[in-house]
Amino acid sequence: MAQLKNDNEAILAQAREERAVLLKEAKEIKDRMINDAKEEAKVQAAKIIADAHASITNQKMAALTDIKNQVGKLVIEVSEKVLRRELSNKTDQETYIKQLAEEAKLN
């Protein structure tokens, strides 16, 4: 009977040791999974931020290009209107054209 009791205590002690080892391994696995998930989240967050910055830069450049195009169109329209008014008579037009032709020859 004493032998049986000793055997049971040894089995219980061994079971406790195995349980402690399993719990330690489980905790290490849990910690590793959490750290891996945190690192992956950091990588994804950095990628999202970089993509957002690139998108903002692209949109800014597109907006600036559009504004420049609109300003260019306005300048052309205003220039056309000014030239039409200044060259409303045929004599002024011919004189201006001759002047431009002479300037073109000099360049």
Protein Blocks (a to p, Z undefined) as FASTA:
>chain_A
ZZmmmmmmmmmmmmmmmmmmmmmmmmmmmmmmmmmmmmmmmmmmmmmmmmmmmmmmmmmm
mmmmmmmmmmmmmmmmmmmmmmmmmmmpfklmmmmmmmmmmmmmmZZ
